[in-house]
Amino acid sequence: MASARITLTVPGGPEGDREVGLSSPDRVLWPELGITKRELAEYLIAVSEAFLAANGNRPVSLERFPEGVDGERFYSKNPPKGAPDFVETVTVTYNSGRRHPQIFLTEPAAVVWAAQMNTVVFHPWASLATQPDNPVELRIDLDPQPGTDFADAAAVAPALRDVLSEAGLEAWIKTSGNRGLHVFCPIEPTHEFLDVRHAVIAASRELERRMPDRVTTNWWKEERGERIFLDFNQANRDRTMAGAYSPRALPTATVSAPLGWDELADADPASFTVRSMPARLAEVGDPWAGFLDNPGRIDTLLEWWQRDLADGLGELPFPPEFPKMPGEPPRVQPSRAKQKDDAG
């Protein structure tokens, strides 16, 4: 039987400590390690300052697991009935054109409330609640394909950093919490999501030209080979990845861990977990402290995008749930398109 409800005292709010109720605190969320709902909440309290610096004040989708990470999951974007008044909302526009309120988190108590709602993974937008249509982050997901692993992603990430530096951007890095890496650049919120997507494509194509045997921008899996996929579609509106310090719904309870670039070569993503991260923060601090202090501009990357357009490199495919976009190539797997051509 699930344990009774408890109350946690959560410090760090604008009005001082808050009391947040936690039902079923002994429910096991990570069965292999015995990590409970209470331990998750305590983790989020311990890392709340760094967590909110990276994920706070952004529209966020909550990936919830009522029966633990081995059970069913669902996503919450809209505020549920009965949410406390310190859980704030902002109206955002989705790709369909529909507008709806979405949660954003501003203080530790709101993050603990999300844990009470069985949230394990936090998926923040790249924009702030004050200007949700214009990202403050350029994001590139380095996604290892079959035959490659984290070490392969770590080997190409410094070259991506160099490309971004040439475009006037400062790159920051974190583990995905699984096999990949996420490279983020703080940017001025002067452009909407589609422009930022084009900037990501331009940077990714430049890296692909320099390392064609090691990275790819091919959207279709059958064309990627044993290379790191530069997932440009994570830059789209309402497409998100696990935020910094967010736990992952994996048996080992890993988290998405910000790194210093000097740590990358020796990093072991399996070592950053719900249980180990508070001690790491206390020992080395937050490698992403000051992330938004000196945002760059994407003007140079957009010049590269225009250069590539002039050279015949056009738009790339969008995710299947998106409406058909201007200039987008057919959303047909290449092998199927060939079969159709051969049959015709």
Secondary structure, DSSP 4 states (H G I P E B T S, - for coil): -PPPPEEEEEEEETTEEEEEEESSTT-EEETTTTEEHHHHHHHHHHTHHHHHHHHTTSBEEEEE-TT-TTS--EEE-SPPTT--TTSEEEEEE-TTS-EEEEEE--SHHHHHHHHHTTEEEEEE-SB-TTSTTSBSEEEEEEEEPTT--HHHHHHHHHHHHHHHHHTT---EEEE-SSS-EEEEEEB-S-S-HHHHHHHHHHHHHHHHHH-TTTEE--SSGGGT-SSEEEEGGGGSTT---PPTT-B-SSTT-BB--EE-GGGGGG--GGG-BTTTHHHHHHHH--TTTTTTSS-B--HHHHHHHHHHHHTT----PPPTTSPP-TTPPP-S-HHHHHHHHHH-
